[in-house]
Amino acid sequence: MSASPRYSVIVPVYNRPEEIRELLVSLTKQTVKDFEVIVVEDGSSQRCDSVIDQFRDQLSIEYIVKPNTGPGPSRNLGFSRARGQYFVIFDSDCIVPEHYFQGVDAYRLVEPFDAWGGPDRSHESFTPIQQAMAYTMSSALTTGGIRGGKKHLGWFQPRSFNMGFSRAVYEKTHGFVFSRMAEDIELSIRMKSAGFRSVLIPDAFVYHKRRATFEQFYNQVSNFGRGRVQVGRAHPGAVKLTHWLPSFFTVGLFSIPVWYWISKPLFILALVAYGFFTVALFIDSYRQHRNLIVAGLSIPSAYIQLIGYGVGFLKELFKT
């Protein structure tokens, strides 16, 4: 390992010792070894000291323990200790394919960039619910299209579960401003305003496990909606019409009983529209997974994602 590695991997962790183990195992298998790992324990009651110790002979790893302040400040602390040319952020519930850094290196030789992001995919070890959530978060039928694996044109807005940028970006932006909720979106906006170039690298994907239950998933996506409004307050004009779509979807869904009394044709039209959407979800998920259980679970997962985001967005928007 060189004195100054090419990559510094920063991972905040909160009460997830077993998940961080899976992430570290995947990092030991990387074909490119020129990286260090900085794990920041964010005030956890279930610490991962013993897990980290098992990897000290396999990885260049630093373990930092701090009071709980959220992922944004935790990552910033990791940045301040990093020695690499590029800072790479993974969530602790990610598994990284062995060619990840190889893919980033290859892309950089063809097209220069200052920052990058990559898609998330479903892993064979995921439960059916986690596979359904992974589908939802990467499907063009929901809010997850930008996380998919297709080529993304223009300036890409990376997300913090799989995000990287140069040391120059950090020195200009000083990292995250928000402590949690949409902190990655806010940083991406400032990166773009500063003139940095960000790209989507399709080969730099991760397997993102996300939450174990639909209730946890709802709380997560609700925070996404809240965070989008907070970004709009910090950066006027950052909230676009597309960010309102989950709220429109939610209001429309819960308005269906009202249409029964107002207009029978509109009531039927709404039922057909949402029914068509539901069938499309099932077919598209089955096409990808070839699993009837995952396809079936993708329906409530998609509705939970859209409703959770929409409700969170509206609550934060009208918060007094």
ZIJO-V845912 format. One record per residue. PSI is psi as a letter, one per 40 degrees, with the letter a starting at -180 (NA if undefined). BURIAL is I if it has 9 or more other C-alpha atoms within 8 Angstrom, else O. Layout:
PSI&BURIAL / PSI&BURIAL
This chain:
h&O / i&O / d&O / h&O / i&I / d&I / i&I / h&I / h&I / h&I / h&I / i&I / i&I / h&I / f&I / f&I / d&I / d&O / d&I / d&I / d&I / d&I / d&I / d&I / d&O / d&I / d&I / e&O / e&O / h&I / d&O / h&O / e&O / g&I / i&I / i&I / h&I / h&I / h&I / h&I / h&I / g&I / f&I / i&I / d&O / g&O / i&I / f&I / d&O / d&O / d&I / d&I / d&O / e&O / e&I / d&I / e&O / d&O / i&I / h&I / h&I / h&O / h&I / h&O / h&O / i&O / i&O / h&O / e&I / i&I / d&I / d&I / d&I / d&I / d&I / d&I / d&I / d&I / d&I / d&O / e&O / i&I / e&O / i&I / d&I / i&I / h&I / h&I / h&I / i&I / i&I / e&I / f&I / i&I / h&I / h&I / i&I / d&I / e&I / d&I / d&I / d&I / d&I / d&I / d&O / d&O / d&I / d&I / d&O / d&O / h&O / i&O / i&I / d&I / i&I / i&I / i&I / i&I / i&I / i&I / i&I / h&I / i&I / d&O / e&O / i&I / i&O / d&I / d&I / d&I / d&I / d&I / d&I / d&I / d&I / d&I / e&I / e&I / h&I / e&I / e&O / a&I / e&I / e&I / d&I / e&I / e&I / i&I / e&O / i&O / h&O / h&O / i&O / a&O / h&O / h&I / g&I / i&I / i&I / e&I / e&I / g&I / h&I / i&I / i&I / i&I / d&I / d&O / d&I / d&I / d&O / d&O / d&I / f&O / a&I / i&I / d&I / i&I / d&I / i&O / h&I / f&I / d&I / d&I / d&I / d&I / d&I / d&I / d&I / d&I / d&I / d&I / d&O / e&O / e&O / i&I / h&I / h&I / i&I / h&I / h&I / d&I / e&I / f&I / i&I / i&I / h&I / h&I / d&I / a&I / i&O / d&O / i&O / d&I / d&O / d&I / d&I / d&I / d&I / d&O / d&I / d&I / d&I / d&I / d&I / d&I / d&I / d&I / d&I / d&I / d&I / d&I / d&O / d&O / g&O / h&O / e&O / d&O / h&I / i&O / d&O / d&O / e&O / e&I / d&I / d&I / d&I / d&I / d&I / d&I / d&O / d&O / d&O / e&O / e&O / d&I / d&O / d&O / d&I / d&I / d&O / d&O / h&O / d&I / d&O / d&I / d&I / d&O / d&O / d&I / d&I / d&O / d&O / d&I / d&O / d&O / d&O / d&I / d&O / d&O / d&I / d&I / d&I / d&I / d&I / d&I / d&O / d&O / d&O / f&O / h&O / d&O / d&O / d&I / d&I / d&I / d&I / d&I / d&I / d&O / d&I / d&I / d&O / d&I / d&I / d&I / d&I / d&I / d&I / d&I / d&I / d&I / d&I / d&I / d&I / d&I / d&O / e&O / h&O / NA&O
